[in-house]
């Protein structure tokens, strides 16, 4: 079990991080939105505590999209006029306040899905705008090792504390924005606030596949074998991610077409 905790999430992160080099940016962008961190953590929680615990944790992971958007919102607005340490503190405060509020509410897949959807809509409506292009920068060996180490730390922390904090906080902590923190701080230091804002706004594309993954798990874990439930959830997440990508491409093509028509 310890070997799985130390290797499962880092292995997924390695594949996603290197996918751009191996298979091209289209595949890399598609994989980046999948639940490559929270998914394995939830699977390990099921192995340790059973399907009912995992279903409860998956429901809270779904609602924790609200806490993740709260972090993005606070960091994005603060980084416009403050240094990265101040923005990071603001983001963490927003995350913990939101997560605490979610932990006090009744556990329900319907409520969790509603909270996640409302958070995504709010974030995209009220996040600051940026014209910067958050293009993928070459990934150095230290960046890759840092991501894998962060994933291992989060996995060990959540699974080790799960028996003490219970399914509610295990599900919330499984979606703790550790990698988001790494990307935000490094981008802020290297490229400035406009780049960070563009990066945080772009993260919304991954929320839908993650929500589908957690929502399906919250139901299927109670009625199917865990391996089957996770396999089905992974397939659904990939289909949703593909659909979101296609809709985004179509939308951008229509906007470009209208712009071209105006110019003509």
C-alpha positions as CSV (number, residue, x, y, z in Angstrom):
1,X,0.0,0.0,0.0
2,X,2.8,2.4,0.8
3,X,4.4,1.7,-2.6
4,X,1.1,2.6,-4.3
5,X,0.8,5.8,-2.3
6,X,4.3,6.8,-3.3
7,X,4.2,5.8,-7.0
8,X,0.6,5.9,-8.3
9,X,-0.1,9.6,-8.4
10,X,3.6,10.5,-9.5
11,X,3.3,8.0,-12.3
12,X,0.1,9.6,-13.6
13,X,1.7,13.1,-13.3
14,X,4.7,11.9,-15.2
15,X,2.6,10.6,-18.1
16,X,0.5,13.8,-18.2
17,X,3.5,16.1,-17.9
18,X,5.5,14.3,-20.7
19,X,2.5,13.7,-23.0
20,X,3.1,16.9,-24.9
21,X,6.6,15.7,-25.8
22,X,5.5,12.2,-26.5
23,X,2.2,12.6,-28.3
24,X,1.8,16.4,-29.0
25,X,0.0,19.3,-27.4
26,X,-3.5,18.2,-28.4
27,X,-3.2,15.0,-26.4
28,X,-1.4,16.8,-23.6
29,X,-4.2,19.4,-23.3
30,X,-6.8,16.6,-23.3
31,X,-5.1,14.6,-20.5
32,X,-4.4,17.7,-18.4
33,X,-8.1,18.0,-17.4
34,X,-8.5,14.5,-16.2
35,X,-8.6,13.7,-12.4
36,X,-5.0,12.3,-12.4
37,X,-4.4,13.3,-8.7
38,X,-7.8,13.0,-6.9
39,X,-8.7,9.9,-8.9
40,X,-5.9,7.7,-7.6
41,X,-6.3,9.2,-4.1
42,X,-9.9,8.2,-4.0
43,X,-9.1,4.7,-5.2
44,X,-6.6,4.3,-2.4
45,X,-9.2,5.5,0.1
46,X,-11.6,2.8,-1.2
47,X,-8.9,0.2,-0.8
48,X,-8.2,1.3,2.8
49,X,-11.7,2.1,4.1
50,X,-14.2,0.5,1.7
51,X,-16.7,1.6,-1.0
52,X,-19.1,3.5,1.3
53,X,-16.2,5.7,2.6
54,X,-15.0,6.2,-1.0
55,X,-18.5,7.2,-2.2
56,X,-18.8,9.8,0.6
57,X,-15.3,11.1,-0.2
58,X,-16.1,11.3,-3.9
59,X,-19.1,13.4,-3.2
60,X,-17.1,15.9,-1.1
61,X,-14.4,15.9,-3.8
62,X,-17.1,17.0,-6.3
63,X,-18.2,19.8,-4.0
64,X,-14.6,20.8,-3.4
65,X,-14.5,22.3,-6.9
66,X,-16.1,25.3,-5.2
67,X,-13.1,25.5,-2.8
68,X,-10.7,25.2,-5.8
69,X,-12.4,28.0,-7.6
70,X,-12.3,30.1,-4.4
71,X,-8.5,29.6,-4.4
72,X,-8.3,30.6,-8.0
73,X,-10.5,33.6,-7.5
74,X,-8.6,34.9,-4.5
75,X,-5.2,34.3,-6.0
76,X,-6.1,35.9,-9.4
77,X,-7.5,39.1,-7.9
78,X,-4.7,39.5,-5.3
79,X,-1.8,38.8,-7.7
80,X,-2.8,41.8,-9.8
81,X,-1.4,44.2,-7.2
82,X,0.5,42.1,-4.7
83,X,3.5,39.7,-4.7
84,X,3.1,35.9,-4.9
85,X,3.4,35.3,-1.1
86,X,0.5,37.6,-0.4
87,X,-1.6,36.1,-3.2
88,X,-0.8,32.6,-2.0
89,X,-1.9,33.4,1.5
90,X,-5.2,34.9,0.2
91,X,-5.8,31.9,-2.0
92,X,-5.2,29.4,0.9
93,X,-7.5,31.3,3.3
94,X,-10.2,31.3,0.6
95,X,-9.7,27.6,0.1
96,X,-9.9,26.6,3.8
97,X,-12.9,28.9,4.5
98,X,-14.7,27.4,1.6
99,X,-13.7,23.8,2.5
100,X,-14.8,24.3,6.1
101,X,-18.2,25.6,4.9
102,X,-18.6,22.6,2.6
103,X,-17.8,20.2,5.5
104,X,-20.6,21.6,7.6
105,X,-23.3,21.1,4.9
106,X,-25.3,17.8,4.3
107,X,-23.6,15.3,2.0
108,X,-25.6,14.9,-1.2
109,X,-24.4,14.3,-4.8
110,X,-27.1,16.7,-6.0
111,X,-26.0,19.4,-3.7
112,X,-22.3,18.8,-4.5
113,X,-23.0,19.0,-8.2
114,X,-25.0,22.2,-7.8
115,X,-22.2,23.8,-5.7
116,X,-19.6,22.8,-8.3
117,X,-21.6,24.1,-11.2
118,X,-22.3,27.4,-9.4
119,X,-18.7,27.8,-8.5
120,X,-17.5,27.3,-12.1
121,X,-20.1,29.8,-13.4
122,X,-19.1,32.3,-10.8
123,X,-15.4,31.9,-11.4
124,X,-15.7,32.4,-15.1
125,X,-18.0,35.4,-14.7
126,X,-16.0,37.3,-12.1
127,X,-12.4,36.2,-12.5
128,X,-10.3,39.1,-13.8
129,X,-9.6,39.2,-17.6
130,X,-6.3,38.8,-19.2
131,X,-5.0,39.0,-22.8
132,X,-1.9,36.9,-22.0
133,X,-1.7,33.5,-23.6
134,X,-0.9,30.8,-21.1
135,X,1.1,28.7,-23.5
136,X,2.8,25.6,-22.3
137,X,6.4,26.3,-21.4
138,X,9.2,23.7,-21.7
139,X,9.1,21.5,-18.6
140,X,12.5,21.3,-16.8
141,X,13.6,18.2,-14.9
142,X,13.3,20.1,-11.6
143,X,9.7,21.1,-12.5
144,X,8.8,17.5,-13.3
145,X,10.3,16.2,-10.1
146,X,8.6,19.0,-8.1
147,X,5.2,18.0,-9.5
148,X,5.7,14.3,-8.9
149,X,6.9,15.0,-5.3
150,X,4.0,17.3,-4.6
151,X,1.6,14.5,-5.8
152,X,3.3,11.9,-3.6
153,X,3.1,14.2,-0.6
154,X,-0.6,15.0,-1.1
155,X,-1.4,11.3,-1.5
156,X,0.5,10.2,1.6
157,X,-0.9,13.1,3.6
158,X,-4.6,12.5,2.7
159,X,-4.5,8.7,3.0
160,X,-2.6,8.8,6.2
161,X,-5.0,11.3,7.8
162,X,-8.1,9.7,6.4
163,X,-8.8,7.5,9.4
164,X,-8.6,10.5,11.7
165,X,-10.3,13.2,9.6
166,X,-13.0,10.9,8.2
167,X,-14.5,10.7,4.7
168,X,-15.6,14.3,4.5
169,X,-12.2,15.9,4.9
170,X,-10.5,13.1,3.0
171,X,-12.6,14.0,0.0
172,X,-12.0,17.7,0.4
173,X,-8.3,17.3,0.9
174,X,-8.0,15.0,-2.1
175,X,-8.8,18.1,-4.2
176,X,-6.4,20.4,-2.3
177,X,-4.9,22.6,-5.0
178,X,-1.3,21.6,-4.4
179,X,-0.4,21.5,-8.1
180,X,-2.4,24.6,-8.7
181,X,-0.2,26.3,-6.1
182,X,2.9,25.1,-7.7
183,X,1.8,26.3,-11.2
184,X,0.4,29.6,-9.9
185,X,3.5,30.6,-7.9
186,X,6.0,29.5,-10.5
187,X,4.1,31.2,-13.3
188,X,3.7,34.4,-11.2
189,X,7.4,34.6,-10.6
190,X,8.4,33.8,-14.1
191,X,5.8,35.5,-16.3
192,X,3.8,37.9,-14.1
193,X,0.2,38.3,-13.0
194,X,-1.4,38.5,-16.4
195,X,-0.1,35.0,-17.3
196,X,-1.3,33.6,-14.0
197,X,-4.8,35.0,-14.5
198,X,-5.0,33.4,-18.0
199,X,-3.7,30.1,-16.6
200,X,-6.3,30.1,-13.8
201,X,-9.1,30.9,-16.2
202,X,-8.1,28.1,-18.4
203,X,-8.4,25.5,-15.6
204,X,-12.2,25.6,-15.9
205,X,-12.0,23.2,-18.9
206,X,-10.9,20.4,-16.6
207,X,-13.7,21.0,-14.0
208,X,-16.4,19.3,-16.1
209,X,-14.6,15.9,-16.6
210,X,-13.6,15.9,-12.9
211,X,-17.2,16.6,-11.8
212,X,-18.5,13.8,-14.0
213,X,-15.8,11.4,-12.6
214,X,-16.7,12.2,-8.9
215,X,-20.5,12.3,-9.5
216,X,-20.5,8.8,-11.1
217,X,-18.3,7.4,-8.3
218,X,-20.6,8.7,-5.6
219,X,-23.3,6.5,-7.0
220,X,-21.5,3.5,-8.6
221,X,-19.2,2.7,-5.7
222,X,-22.3,1.7,-3.7
223,X,-23.5,-0.7,-6.3
224,X,-20.5,-2.1,-8.2
225,X,-17.0,-3.5,-7.6
226,X,-14.5,-0.6,-7.1
227,X,-12.4,-1.5,-10.1
228,X,-15.5,-1.5,-12.3
229,X,-16.8,1.8,-10.8
230,X,-13.4,3.5,-11.3
231,X,-13.1,2.2,-14.9
232,X,-16.5,3.5,-15.8
233,X,-15.9,6.9,-14.1
234,X,-12.5,7.2,-16.0
235,X,-14.2,6.5,-19.4
236,X,-17.0,9.0,-18.7
237,X,-14.4,11.6,-17.6
238,X,-12.5,11.1,-20.9
239,X,-15.6,11.4,-22.9
240,X,-16.7,14.6,-21.1
241,X,-13.2,16.0,-21.5
242,X,-13.2,15.3,-25.2
243,X,-16.7,16.8,-25.6
244,X,-15.6,20.0,-23.8
245,X,-12.5,20.3,-26.0
246,X,-14.7,19.9,-29.2
247,X,-17.1,22.5,-28.0
248,X,-14.3,24.9,-27.2
249,X,-12.7,24.4,-30.6
250,X,-16.1,25.0,-32.3
251,X,-16.7,28.1,-30.3
252,X,-13.3,29.6,-31.1
253,X,-13.8,28.8,-34.8
254,X,-17.1,30.6,-34.8
255,X,-15.6,33.6,-33.1
256,X,-12.7,33.7,-35.5
257,X,-15.2,33.4,-38.4
258,X,-17.2,36.4,-37.2
259,X,-14.1,38.4,-36.7
260,X,-12.9,37.6,-40.2
261,X,-16.3,38.6,-41.6
262,X,-16.2,41.9,-39.8
263,X,-12.7,42.6,-41.1
264,X,-13.8,41.8,-44.6
